[in-house]
Structure formats: C-alpha cells, structure tokens
Amino acid sequence: MDEVIPAALAGQRVDRVVAMITGISRAEVAALVEQGKVSVDDRVVTTRSQRVEEGARVHADLDELVAAAEQAMDAEPDVAVPVVYTTST
C-alpha cells in the first residue's frame, strides 16, 4: 500500500489511516508498525500513534498479510462436507 494522505485524513493516527485504507484491523497495523513495515515519507514509523499530515506518503508492506490471506482461502478439494437437510413440521 502506498498512498498520499488527503486533507480529510490529515491529523489522524497512522494506524487508523492504514486500517481505513486497507481494511485490515488496527491490531494488524500495530504488528506491522512493530515489524518496521510502515513508513511515512520514507521514514519508518516507530509508534502507531504518530499523526500524519496532508500530502505525506504512507507506505505499508502488506505482502505477508496478503500471502497469509490467500493461503487461508485455498480450499482443500478432497475435504468432504456433509450436507444435512431438515424440514420443520
């Protein structure tokens, strides 16, 4: 994710901004910050409560999250799924 902060988001916390733009949770953003995977204007963010200014470029490395989500969505084709049908009387 690489976004320029619009006026509407100026003054917001970086964790809130990244969560709003990406749709991931603020807890996941906090983990990204701890891992050094979030930057503002090419400077690594060290605290998730850092405020962003209009025009700042926010970058978050989401590669691992995307890969994990894709892997979680891969269905096993050989898994049997029992179907139960009931009728109410």
Phi, psi and omega in degrees: 000132179217109185226149172263132186286123177279168181303325183296335181254000179300135179090354180279158176291145182297324180294323179292318181296312181297318179297317181295318184287320186266335184086004176271164184286159178292332176295319177294322177295319178301320178296320177298319179298315180299328180275359179076027184257013176235133179223154175235123182050047177065017174245128182297133179282130181255347178220133184290347180273002178302136179271147180251150180253157176302136179088349178291146178260119179256131179235136174227129179275105184256009186305314181293321179295318180295316180297318179295320179294319179295320179293321180293333183273348179292120180273146174276116184291341183266004181280127179278133178242109181289139179249125180246128181240126177232154175238145177266144180245000000 
